[in-house]
Amino acid sequence: MRRLVAILLLASAMAWAAPAPAGNPPVPEKFISVDQAKALLDKRERITFVDVREKSQYDDLHIKGAINIPLGVLPSRLTEVPRTDRVILY
């Protein structure tokens, strides 16, 4: 019985310590020009602009309605980016 408990504890510890899956999930990315972004706005497409610069730069000048999420913290704040709109990072 002791041996079984020890084996189960060891198996649990090894499963918990297993490495997490590597890499980020695939995300379709496309680079677009300012003119292309404006054309989407002109067609009244739903777009979320995410300004990835630091807050001081965002405060100086940004696209009206843009969300500021600095690039360095973007992975930890992805939940703030709507999934229903097209997203444009700049």
C-alpha positions as CSV (number, residue, x, y, z in Angstrom):
1,M,0.0,0.0,0.0
2,R,2.8,2.4,0.9
3,R,4.5,1.7,-2.4
4,L,1.3,2.4,-4.3
5,V,0.8,5.8,-2.5
6,A,4.4,6.7,-3.2
7,I,4.0,5.9,-6.9
8,L,0.8,7.9,-7.2
9,L,2.5,10.9,-5.4
10,L,5.5,10.7,-7.7
11,A,3.3,10.4,-10.8
12,S,1.3,13.4,-9.7
13,A,4.4,15.5,-9.0
14,M,5.8,14.6,-12.4
15,A,2.6,15.5,-14.2
16,W,2.4,18.8,-12.4
17,A,6.0,19.6,-13.3
18,A,5.7,18.8,-17.0
19,P,6.6,21.7,-19.3
20,A,3.8,23.8,-20.7
21,P,3.1,23.7,-24.4
22,A,5.7,25.8,-26.2
23,G,4.9,28.9,-28.3
24,N,1.8,31.0,-28.8
25,P,-1.2,29.9,-30.6
26,P,-1.2,30.8,-34.3
27,V,-2.7,34.2,-35.1
28,P,-3.4,35.3,-38.6
29,E,-1.4,38.5,-39.1
30,K,-1.4,40.8,-42.0
31,F,0.4,44.1,-42.4
32,I,-1.7,46.9,-43.9
33,S,-1.0,50.5,-44.9
34,V,-2.5,53.6,-43.4
35,D,-4.6,53.9,-46.6
36,Q,-5.9,50.4,-46.3
37,A,-6.9,51.1,-42.6
38,K,-8.6,54.3,-43.7
39,A,-10.5,52.4,-46.4
40,L,-11.8,49.9,-43.8
41,L,-13.0,52.8,-41.6
42,D,-14.6,54.5,-44.7
43,K,-16.5,51.2,-45.2
44,R,-17.6,51.4,-41.6
45,E,-15.9,48.1,-40.7
46,R,-15.7,47.4,-36.9
47,I,-12.1,48.0,-36.0
48,T,-10.3,48.1,-32.7
49,F,-7.1,50.1,-32.8
50,V,-4.5,49.1,-30.2
51,D,-1.7,51.6,-29.7
52,V,1.3,49.5,-28.5
53,R,3.5,52.5,-27.6
54,E,4.2,53.5,-24.0
55,K,1.5,55.6,-22.3
56,S,3.5,58.9,-22.5
57,Q,3.6,58.5,-26.3
58,Y,-0.1,57.5,-26.4
59,D,-1.0,60.6,-24.3
60,D,0.9,62.9,-26.8
61,L,-1.1,61.7,-29.8
62,H,-3.2,58.7,-30.7
63,I,-6.1,57.5,-32.9
64,K,-9.4,58.5,-31.4
65,G,-10.9,55.5,-29.6
66,A,-7.7,53.5,-29.6
67,I,-6.8,51.3,-26.6
68,N,-3.3,51.7,-25.2
69,I,-1.6,48.5,-24.3
70,P,2.2,48.8,-24.4
71,L,3.8,46.0,-26.5
72,G,5.8,44.8,-23.5
73,V,2.6,43.9,-21.5
74,L,0.4,43.0,-24.5
75,P,0.6,39.2,-23.9
76,S,-0.7,39.6,-20.3
77,R,-3.5,42.0,-21.3
78,L,-4.9,40.2,-24.4
79,T,-8.2,39.8,-22.6
80,E,-8.8,43.5,-23.0
81,V,-8.7,43.3,-26.8
82,P,-12.2,42.6,-28.2
83,R,-12.4,39.4,-30.3
84,T,-15.5,40.5,-32.3
85,D,-13.7,43.3,-34.2
86,R,-10.8,43.4,-36.6
87,V,-7.8,44.4,-34.5
88,I,-5.1,46.8,-35.8
89,L,-1.9,47.2,-33.8
90,Y,0.1,50.3,-34.3
